[in-house]
């Protein structure tokens, strides 16, 4: 612990040897002193975020490994609050003086300065190190992950399997990445917490063509906290599914544009809820007053059949975290219950500026970003219907089995491509369709999700926002949307 009567004039004599290759209890003294300096300067709140990462990606195109990209980084960020205003400064210098310089820069931005000679530095009483990495035996994860040789062998074998199962192949790609991260958070409210995260993903992209007929299908799986993830990937089963979809869609008819009821598949179908509604429930949107749900808490915003959650607790999922990037333990947050808006997603800054309670949702891509309110594992809850019930309720509509890319406007207007779609007639799938684009607006579509089945599945995703790109999970059961605009020919 720092001396209880430390004065600024004593700082040059204080020696700190906290290791930059591991974040542990030895960081308590230097961080406590720096936090005390910030408080002595007049800041209302200060937070340090330290990070080490070890990332590698590998790509196989056709029958060759075309890319192996490793990346190592170490750095820290300091956030300074004064009232409801804040600033963020990052550095890759983790020495005491380097962190002190970053703090001084942050203070100056907020109109503050380090205290002068002989000023008293208050003692910041940090909690006992809350070490999720040690508690959950994460220290050996990195060493247990697949080697570069194993990555290459698996991806080449996967691509060979895809080539044997698919027809009229133009290009095939298998790609994998592993992202290992160690973080330490120390804040002037006493937070002192450490974690290690391990996130991995692998998948296919397949392009097929036969004359003028073309199809492009992709599929990805992802997970966290499992060093053996790549070794357990069933690339034969994935290749079978991707090849079958590509072959079917290559000769599909183009969809006719119009208004249709649709049934949207489970798993990655949840990307529309994530994009069209989830982002509008983050306090970053409330601060800007760009969400239509700004003053709707406690009010009905969706069909009574819809209940939705965001949480960081599901074992092994892509968006699972033991603590957020502000040191708050993960939790479950009920977003919508039977159509009624129950909660928003809030980080520290969002809570300060909007009054909504923090939800363990402060996330960031890395130390160069300040944390912001972000989703984790976000999904529509299971309903009371069977999948057969949903199809039986549609006389003529579209089954959206596999979603593609899309875009969402700042207030919820969206359009999403559908990679694999089918015509529904009299409750039955009759033929494949391609070229479908779903067009809508969040407040409208949420009230048209009238039926949810019981078969919830989750899928990995990548989410970009003000605090960079983070790993998230999307998901839902099969759902029925009573009417939506479908763009086509």
C-alpha positions, -999 to +999 in steps of 0.1 A: +000+000+000+012+036-006+023+056+024-006+073+040+012+106+042+029+106+008+036+141-005+042+151-041+078+160-034+084+124-025+074+110-059+108+112-076+122+090-048+095+063-051+107+033-070+082+010-088+090-022-105+057-036-115+062-061-143+048-052-177+047-089-187+021-097-161-006-077-143-007-087-106-008-074-071+025-056-076+006-029-096-014-019-065+012+007-052+019+026-084-017+027-095-030+037-061-005+066-060-015+077-095-052+076-087-045+096-056-026+122-077-056+125-100-080+130-070-056+156-055-057+175-088-095+179-085-108+150-107-140+134-095-131+100-108-101+084-125-097+049-140-067+031-154-071+003-179-040-019-186-039-044-215-017-070-230-028-089-262-015-118-282-034-121-315-029-143-345-050-150-376-045-175-404-062-178-438-063-206-464-074-197-499-080-227-521-050-250-515-026-226-499-020-207-467-020-171-479-018-152-446-005-156-411-007-124-392+005-122-355+001-091-334+014-082-299+005-051-280+008-037-245-006-004-233-028+015-210-055+042-210-066+067-183-100+082-181-106+114-161-141+126-150-150+161-139-187+163-133-204+147-163-175+155-186-147+131-192-116+126-214-095+096-223-057+093-230-038+062-240-001+053-240+021+023-247+045+034-219+036+014-188+064+028-166+053+049-136+064+081-154+047+070-186+014+065-168+019+097-149+024+116-181-008+102-196-027+112-164-012+147-165-024+150-201-059+139-192-060+163-163-049+192-185-077+185-210-102+188-182-086+221-170-068+205-141-031+201-132-010+179-110-007+192-075+024+212-066+053+204-043+044+192-008+008+186-017-008+157+001-017+126-021-048+109-007-046+072-002-069+053-026-080+022-009-081-004-037-100-036-031-082-069-028-072-079-063-103-095-079-084-119-101-107-138-124-077-153-143-064-170-112-098-180-099-108-198-131-074-213-140-069-191-171-031-187-168-023-217-191-048-209-218-024-193-243+001-222-241-026-247-247-039-231-279-032-244-314+002-238-329+007-221-362+014-255-378-018-269-364-038-238-376-024-243-411-031-281-412-067-277-400-075-249-425-060-267-454-078-299-446-110-279-442-106-263-476-099-296-492-131-310-477-151-281-490-137-286-525-148-322-525-183-315-513-191-284-533-197-281-571-187-254-595-163-239-570-148-205-580-131-198-547-130-212-512-116-197-481-111-209-445-101-184-419-093-186-382-082-162-355-072-164-318-073-133-296-058-136-261-061-106-238-050-098-202-065-067-186-062-049-153-086-022-141-079+002-112-102+031-104-105+058-077-137+042-064-116+012-052-120-012-082-089-034-087-097-063-110-078-086-134-089-110-161-077-130-190-099-135-221-095-159-250-117-155-281-115-176-312-134-180-345-132-201-376-153-204-407-158-208-445-165-185-474-175-202-506-182-187-541-197-210-568-206-202-604-222-221-633-225-198-663-246-168-652-257-185-620-237-176-589-240-180-552-219-169-523-223-185-488-204-180-456-206-196-422-186-190-390-184-204-355-169-188-325-164-192-288-145-181-258-125-197-229-116-229-248-079-234-258-090-266-278-116-247-298-099-252-333-093-289-325-130-295-319-143-277-351-163-302-372-153-288-405-168-317-424-203-309-411-198-272-418-185-279-453-216-301-459-240-274-449-222-246-468-219-266-499-256-277-499-267-240-494-244-228-522-257-254-546-293-247-539-290-209-541-270-209-573-301-219-593-327-200-572-352-176-587-350-140-578-375-128-552-402-104-563-402-072-542-432-064-520-447-067-486-445-102-471-448-120-438-415-137-431-402-164-409-366-157-398-344-186-388-329-188-353-291-183-346-276-155-367-311-143-376-308-124-343-285-100-360-315-078-370-326-074-334-290-066-324-286-040-351-321-025-353-330-025-316-301-035-294-279-005-304-309+018-297-309+006-261-273+016-253-268+047-233-245+061-259-277+066-280-296+081-250-268+107-244-271+118-281-309+116-280-308+096-312-329+066-301-367+064-305-368+046-271-354+076-252-383+080-228-400+046-233-387+027-202-417+009-187-437+013-219-446-012-246-422-010-275-426-044-291-452-071-296-462-088-264-447-121-277-412-106-275-388-109-245-351-101-250-320-104-229-284-092-229-259-110-207-223-119-203-227-152-185-234-180-210-205-206-210-182-203-239-202-178-260-185-153-282-197-123-261-192-138-227-171-119-202-164-124-165-161-087-160-165-057-183-137-033-192-145-011-162-141-040-138-178-047-131-188-083-129-209-097-157-246-100-152-279-106-171-299-076-182-336-080-191-341-056-220-377-063-230-403-083-212-435-092-231-430-062-253-423-037-224-389-019-222-373-028-189-337-016-190-310+001-211-274-010-214-251+014-195-214+019-188-200+043-162-201+074-184-236+065-196-248+061-160-233+094-150-249+113-179-283+095-181-290+082-146-295+046-159-278+021-136-246+004-149-252-031-163-216-045-167-217-033-203-186-011-205-166-026-233-138-015-256-117-030-285-085-022-266-066+002-245-067+030-272-105+033-267-125+045-238-152+020-227-187+026-238-221+008-234-220-022-256-239-055-261-226-089-250-247-120-257-280-104-270-310-126-280-347-129-282-360-154-256-379-186-265-416-183-271-446-207-268-448-219-304-433-247-324-415-240-357-443-258-374-468-234-359-450-205-374-449-220-409-486-230-407-496-194-400-482-182-434-502-185-466-476-168-488-443-154-474-405-159-472-383-180-450-351-162-443-327-191-434-293-174-436-287-137-431-260-117-449-246-082-444-266-050-440-266-015-426-285+004-399-292+041-396-287+060-364-324+059-354-331+023-365-337+023-402-322-009-416-316-031-446-302-066-446-294-090-474-305-126-471-280-152-483-304-181-483-342-177-486-372-198-496-408-191-507-435-202-483-468-212-498-497-226-477-474-232-448-448-251-468-414-243-483-418-245-521-387-231-538-354-212-531-352-175-537-322-151-540-317-114-540-339-107-510-332-076-489-352-069-458-360-032-453-376-017-422-375+005-391-369-007-356-400+007-338-421-008-366-406-043-369-405-048-331-443-046-330-447-071-358-427-100-343-459-119-334-447-154-329-415-169-313-407-206-313-388-225-286-356-233-304-332-205-294-297-207-309-268-183-306-242-172-332-209-152-331-207-116-344-185-086-346-199-052-335-184-019-343-193+013-324-177+043-306-154+020-285-141+000-315-149-035-326-160-060-299-170-097-299-207-103-294-233-130-297-266-126-315-294-151-313-331-159-313-356-187-319-374-189-352-396-158-353-425-146-375-427-110-387-462-103-398-452-079-426-419-064-438-407-048-470-386-072-491-365-057-519-359-078-549-366-077-586 
